[in-house]
Amino acid sequence: MSLRWSLLAAALCLFVLTGCVAPAAVEPPAAAAALSGNLVIYSGRSEPLIQPVIEAFKARQPEVKVLLKAGSNSQLANALLEERNNPQADLFITTELFTIQALARQGAFQAYRPAGAERLPAEFVPPDNLWVGLTRRARVIMYNTDRVSAADAPKSLLELTDPKWRGQIAAAGSTNGSLQAQVASMRQLLGEPATEAWLRGMLDNKVTFFGSHTDVRKAVGAGEFAIGLVNHYYYHLQRAEGSKVGVVFPDQGEGQMGLLTNATAVGVVNRAPNLAAARAFVDFLISAEGQKLFAELNYEYPLLPGVALRPEVQPLTAVRLAQVDMIQATAAFDATFALLEKVALP
């Protein structure tokens, strides 16, 4: 096992050896009464993307002092495990389902079913209520329109292994949660051998793997690469900066797997010091107001039905989604990590 997985794996193993705290029983949503005190949030989402949501919550609960610690999902997951005997955080917000499912399995969260959870898609509200989905993001192909025409752009993720794109593709690397979730979904849809062949084909095609999707979108926007594999909102962010980029929602043809998606999520930390505020914040995140902020700020797909998208964002109702059980697919994180290690994806 390489260094990039060892820290999280070691922490998980240590947690198992020292024993897990049983999740609390599901309790009714926190009342909308005025709250006070602190609320400590660990967020895998970057500060600029979550801070406006925090400010909106504080407008509702001005007596709550919100303390935010933003970082990578794996760094914050390790912090939660290291602090398990003396929890410092109340909430953990993640940009993908891999990390939150790994932590939930190890007893890092307590069950809470937020107000309005019944309105969310069932696939993003697990039966144990140890976390809840917040927003959906689609895996798309972004291209530089000075280098690639709309007619010539790849129409399937599987076309990214075509030799004609050799050396012209940028993607996030194997430590990226969205890439991991994509591989997990492909394993469920296509099987392990076909997914391994695709990964090896990407390596053979000299795909350049970056540390983040932001690096990918900027490189494609600057014309350094013709093609980028990203979440859909990175296309919109790059276009908003004035770059000449286009987008393909892939795998819509007959017999193709359909559009792959992933989700952000939140969990209430086991033995959270500020439980009432934590529950109130989760309620706010999946409320119409909270979901609207995610849609407007970051071009994301709200999970709550009826919340308007940014006008430039293509509705998911207009595309065919891949038939993936995301909870099941991302719960198989050990097998997905093993496959990424096997092919030595950077």
Secondary structure, 3 states (H helix, E strand, C coil): CCHHHHHHHHHHHHHHHHCCCCCCCCCCCCCCCCCCEEEEEEECCCHHHHHHHHHHHHHHCCCEEEEEEECCHHHHHHHHHHCCCCCCCCEEEECCHHHHHHHHHCCCEECCCCCCHHHCCHHHCCCCCCCEEEEEEEEEEEEECCCCCCCCCCCCHHHHHCHHHCCCEEEECCCCHHHHHHHHHHHHHHCHHHHHHHHHHHHHCCCEEECCHHHHHHHHHCCCCCEEEEEHHHHHHHHHCCCCEEEECCCCCCCCCCECEEEEEEEEECCCCCHHHHHHHHHHHCCHHHHHHHHHHHCCEECCCCCCCCCCCCCHHHCCECCCCHHHHHHCHHHHHHHHHHHCCC
